């Protein structure tokens, strides 16, 4: 199966927005880059699939734009644990706090794949530049295959896809795709999608 989309990401244009002296994180405004780029955390494309008698798993790829200290990362990441659900967390206090990452709360559970990838970001917060995304996966082997972002193609066949240890019989034949966005600054982060196409070769 494959999901394709055109997308653009940005932080919300604000008056100030935590930017002091035209600088935020690694970026100082110079006419080509804007500090708002360092205010955008990450976006994710993923699946939620359950079949084969209740085996449930997520194919997840995240573009990590910055780290928690607002330094540019610009790497594709994947989690090495299944996404925690209320089923696993029932009655427990969240060990990483209420604002932690819902896909993989422990930062150590995110691993990078491929090289750093620059993007055509928006020189000013009111501008948008679009990017092409293609994510290919194999439902028969429950594996990742390939990710394309603009003209960069990353082989994902060695990227693991952890399954839940318990079977989810009530969710058999589940097939969901989703996008998410995560801010790491006191500014709203936005992800815009266009021409999303899901295709299958069955």
PEKA-V521521 format. One record per residue. RES is the residue in three letters. OMEGA is omega in radians with two decimals (* if undefined). Layout:
RES:OMEGA
RES:OMEGA
This chain:
UNK:-3.08
UNK:2.99
UNK:3.11
UNK:3.09
UNK:2.85
UNK:-3.09
UNK:2.97
UNK:-3.12
UNK:-3.13
UNK:2.95
UNK:-3.07
UNK:3.08
UNK:-3.11
UNK:3.02
UNK:-3.09
UNK:3.05
UNK:-3.14
UNK:3.13
UNK:3.12
UNK:3.12
UNK:3.14
UNK:-3.13
UNK:3.03
UNK:-3.12
UNK:-3.12
UNK:-2.90
UNK:2.97
UNK:-3.11
UNK:3.14
UNK:-3.13
UNK:3.07
UNK:3.08
UNK:3.13
UNK:-3.14
UNK:3.13
UNK:3.10
UNK:3.14
UNK:3.09
UNK:3.12
UNK:-3.08
UNK:-3.04
UNK:2.92
UNK:-3.03
UNK:2.94
UNK:-3.01
UNK:3.07
UNK:2.92
UNK:-3.01
UNK:3.06
UNK:3.13
UNK:3.10
UNK:3.11
UNK:3.05
UNK:3.08
UNK:-3.08
UNK:-3.12
UNK:3.10
UNK:2.90
UNK:-2.98
UNK:2.98
UNK:-3.09
UNK:2.98
UNK:-3.13
UNK:-3.09
UNK:3.13
UNK:3.01
UNK:-3.07
UNK:3.10
UNK:3.06
UNK:3.00
UNK:-3.09
UNK:3.07
UNK:3.09
UNK:3.11
UNK:2.99
UNK:-3.06
UNK:3.04
UNK:3.12
UNK:3.13
UNK:3.08
UNK:3.03
UNK:3.13
UNK:3.12
UNK:3.10
UNK:3.06
UNK:3.10
UNK:3.13
UNK:-3.01
UNK:-3.02
UNK:3.09
UNK:-3.11
UNK:2.98
UNK:-3.11
UNK:-3.04
UNK:-3.10
UNK:3.07
UNK:-3.04
UNK:-3.12
UNK:-3.10
UNK:-3.11
UNK:-3.10
UNK:-3.11
UNK:3.08
UNK:-2.99
UNK:-3.13
UNK:-3.13
UNK:3.13
UNK:-3.14
UNK:3.06
UNK:-3.14
UNK:-3.12
UNK:3.04
UNK:-3.11
UNK:-3.11
UNK:3.04
UNK:-3.09
UNK:3.05
UNK:3.12
UNK:3.07
UNK:-3.09
UNK:-3.06
UNK:-3.09
UNK:3.05
UNK:-3.04
UNK:-3.11
UNK:-3.10
UNK:3.08
UNK:3.02
UNK:-2.99
UNK:-3.13
UNK:3.10
UNK:3.12
UNK:3.06
UNK:-3.09
UNK:-3.07
UNK:3.13
UNK:-3.09
UNK:-3.12
UNK:3.12
UNK:3.14
UNK:-3.09
UNK:-3.04
UNK:2.96
UNK:3.12
UNK:-2.98
UNK:3.04
UNK:3.03
UNK:3.05
UNK:-2.96
UNK:-3.10
UNK:3.12
UNK:3.13
UNK:-3.12
UNK:3.07
UNK:-3.08
UNK:-3.03
UNK:3.09
UNK:3.13
UNK:-3.07
UNK:3.04
UNK:-3.08
UNK:3.10
UNK:3.05
UNK:-3.12
UNK:3.12
UNK:3.10
UNK:-3.11
UNK:-3.01
UNK:-3.13
UNK:-3.08
UNK:-3.12
UNK:-3.08
UNK:3.06
UNK:3.08
UNK:3.12
UNK:2.93
UNK:3.08
UNK:2.98
UNK:3.04
UNK:3.14
UNK:-3.08
UNK:3.08
UNK:3.06
UNK:-3.13
UNK:3.12
UNK:-3.12
UNK:3.12
UNK:3.07
UNK:-3.03
UNK:3.06
UNK:-3.14
UNK:-3.10
UNK:3.09
UNK:3.02
UNK:3.10
UNK:-3.11
UNK:3.04
UNK:-3.11
UNK:-3.11
UNK:3.06
UNK:-3.10
UNK:*
